Amino acid sequence: MTFFKSLLLAISATLFLTYALGVSFLELLDINVYMDGELIEPLKAIGVSAVATVILVLIALAIVLSVFGSFIFIGLLIMGSVAMVAIGVFWPVLLAAVAIWLVTRNKPSTKKETQYS
């Protein structure tokens, strides 16, 4: 399952659970939400809070992914610089090893088959 599909399923499940449990919770505890002195319907109150929660979760997800992404990028930069330094320091040894390998490797024999008629 892809990340985006999982994210959409999580958001829809959060909205559904918030709606299903939120309305019954508001009615059970007899909670009233007021904006500008007017009573807001329970469905609208739950919808606004659910959308605000989803937006906050998405912002937190973006922050977490950017922090971990920068850590991964810095780690790759460090490993790449260590590899370049190792190649820069040991290039004569690597060149000699490749030259020796090219000279001493086993070459496949090319024998001609004779045909008997």
N, C-alpha and C positions, 0 to 999 in steps of 0.2 A: 504494500500500500504506500503510495507516495506521500510525501510530507504535506503537500497542499490538500490532498484528499483527506488525510487524517485531521488536519487543522479545521477544515470545513465541517467534518463530522463532529469534532469536539465543540465547535461553536454552536452548531445546531442542537446538540445534546444539552449544552449549557442553557441555551435559550428555552428549550422545551421544559427542562427540569425547573428552571427559574419560574416559568409561567405556571406549571402544574403545582409546584410546591408553594410558590409565592402567593398566589391568590388564596389558597386554602389557609396559609399562615396568616395573611392579613385578616381574613374573616374569622379565624379561630381566636386571635388575640384582639380583635376589634380595633385594628390600627387604621387611622385615617391619615392620608398624606395631603397636605395643603401646599399650593403654590399661589402666590399673590393673593392670599386670603380666600382662595376658592378650593373646594374639595375636588381632588383628582380621583377619577374612577380607579378601582383596583387594577384593572387590566392595563391602563396607561401608566400607573405608578410602577408596576412590575416591569412593563416594557421599557420604560426609561431607565430604570436601575439595571436591567439586563443589558441594554445596549451600552450603558456607561461602563459596566463591568467588562464586557467583551472588548471595548476600546482600550481599557486599562491593561487587560491581558495581552492584547496585541502590541501595545507599546512596550510592555515588559519583555515580551518575546523578542521584539526588535533589538532592545538593549542587550539582552542576553546573547543573542546570535552575533551582534556586532562585537561584543567583548570577546567571546570565544573565537570568532573569526579572526580578530586581530591577534589573539594568542597563537592560533594555528599559523597565521601568516608570519609572525615573528619567529616561531619555531622552525618553519621551513627556510626562512632567511638565514638563521643561525646554522642549520644543517648544511645548506648550500655553501655558505662561506667557509665552513670547516672543510667541506669536500674540495672546494677550489684551492684552499691553502694546502691541503694534503697533495693535490695534484701538482701545484706549483713547487712544492718542496721536493717531491719525489719524482719529478718528470724524467731526470736522467736515468734513474733506476728502472722506471717503467719503460722507457725507450730501449734500454739495453735488454730488458726481459723480453720485450716484443721482438727485437732483432734476433735474439738467441732462439726464441720459439719458432720464428719464421725459417731460420737456417736449419734447425735440427728436427723439425716435425717430420713425421712419416708421410711420405707422399704415396698415393695409391699407384700401384704398378699397372702399367698399360701393356699387357702381353697380347700379342697378336695370336689369334687362333688359326691354326692351319687347317685347311679343309682337305679332306681326302676324297678323291673322286673315284 
